[in-house]
Amino acid sequence: MHLAREIEGHNYNYYVLDNPVVSDEEYDHLMARLTLLEADHPEYRPVNSPTTRIGAKVPSGVKTVRHSVSMLSLDNTYSIDELKEWQARVTDALDGRQPDDVVELKIDGVSCSLVYVNGRLTSAATRGNGEEGEDVTHHVRAMRSVPLELRPVKGVAIPSLLEVRGEVYMDRRDFELFNRARQEAGDDVFANPRNSASGALKLLDPAESAKRKLRFFAHSFGRIEGGLVLLSHWDFLTAARSFGLAVNSYSRLCVTFDDVVAACGEFQALRSTLPFDVDGAVVKVNSFADQRLLGETMKSPRWAVAYKFPAFQATTVVNDIVVQVGRTGVLTPVAELEPVACNGVMVARATLHNFDELERLGVSKGDRVLLERAGDVIPKIVKVVERSAERIVVRKVPTDCPSCREDFICVDEGMVAFRCVNPECPRQLERRIVHFASRDAMDIEGLGDSAAAGLVDQGLVRSIADIFSLSADGLLSLGSFGPKKADNLIKAVSESRSRGLSRLVFGLGIPNVGIKASRLLARRFGTMDSLMGASLETLQDVPGMGEVSSKALIRFFTRPETCRLVERLREAGLVMEETETAAKTSLSGKTFVFTGELVKYTRGSASALVRALGAEVGAGVTRETDFVVAGPAAGSKLKKAIDLGIRILSEAEFEEMVNGQ
Ligand SMILES: [Zn+2]
């Protein structure tokens, strides 16, 4: 079909040529049109239509794939001197002749191998241990930067077999957006794009991994059979690009060693401006004849080497290791450091994440440690570089809470976390107050870190509800409040009573329930009582509420101290209803029907979203249906909708409509 080719052509322009000619919206429209056409004429659907990119979930776990040619790793060099030594060994082995080299960027991603048989993508696997990797075909098919079929090149036969190798990675921008969305949903964030990419390839559902917008760069091959004769690596890169595979444009053909050094220097200087993470350059001998002469060791080829860029690192001394108590009682070890500049920022603290990590690093007070900070990522301790003479061995896990000294410590289910479960723990209360008063929650100005600490330490506030009975005299007695400041806080507290249910729910700090989920919960249930009485099934119906967060929410609301708190807040006059009601939306009373597969939503979450906006979800298409949302593989419902002249929405249009509410 012409349209299918046009869409793949746009993918090629975007990912391979880096020169998009249509906007994302136009692209989505083309996809929606193709979906409609194919639903009408399934007989014309091409085997590798772009609508087939995201397939069904993988029913069982990972499948192991044996590589037909081992995927070797590269030896590393860490300085120009070491690189020079490598070049000298190569020249020696070639009887004094210095070969041409190709220098490429070393993308910090997940190495994968893609197999094309007669030009069609048939399978894909991760590098794994080099001999065996994991089957990731369904994820790689979903990546728009990977052609499902190689582009024909005039005068060049498509090889009967091409096993191409490269890196699956995530753009930094996509990574940041993805992490922000996770944070808003109350989920854990990923430390860096590579972790997120590698985690995506382990998921069972390609629609889920597609959300991370994985990309692929080809950099080498395992096997080429039939139809293509290549003499050098440079030829390979050129051929790969013309077949429609994305090849990183930062590749340089170098004749002298000085050119190699210059290319490495150029790439290193560009490093922080690139849209993706790189950790070095790769230098490869260009001619395949020379590569064969040089051969390989058991582990790595002799004709290629990695030149690792110096990381954004610094060393400093650990002044202390303290345990922080969060608002949910989670205890986190934190290293307090002798302040040091690292990648342009002064670093004085570094989280150790959890006690397993603390033990793994074996770090203790007085040690000199190596710090690393890449991009905007939080600094982390890589390793201990020098043990302190008088080591103070840190207990693996504290036996009591550093704030309340209660022995109430328990391992959190399924996590490597420890938690103080004392409901009256002062430090937890302090963090909960700060969260309750934060801008996205009850927005109480003047109730930040220091005010909260003062109120808790002086015993003026023993529960969040006490905030609403603060008096000017009480505040003045703290010493840190003058008359004006005290007045302002009392006014701000009073105003916050009418913020409404969604902000209140978020402010309560329920584990795994972020701002977005709080809003949807408030819209769905309308009142605090109705939310507190909700069943597991109805909760799971709300977008963004999985089984874990739904159970956590029920646990939270059945705790006696939560019930007491809610009662006291009610007595204090807080509005326990949603102020922005669903009835106000322009979609109320409308009926939606879903057909085909959705990428960003499950059928359940899309339906719940519609209901939250006061609209209905119909099972079948009738004259009463207002909108039909059609995804890939839409069937008879779509046809009926067309016949009845009902408005058809692509998933993107649906999302836009819903977000506009
Ligand atoms: Zn405690």
Residues whose N, C-alpha, C, O or C-beta is under 5 A from the ligand:
A	BS01	ZN	C401 S403 C404 C420 N422 C425
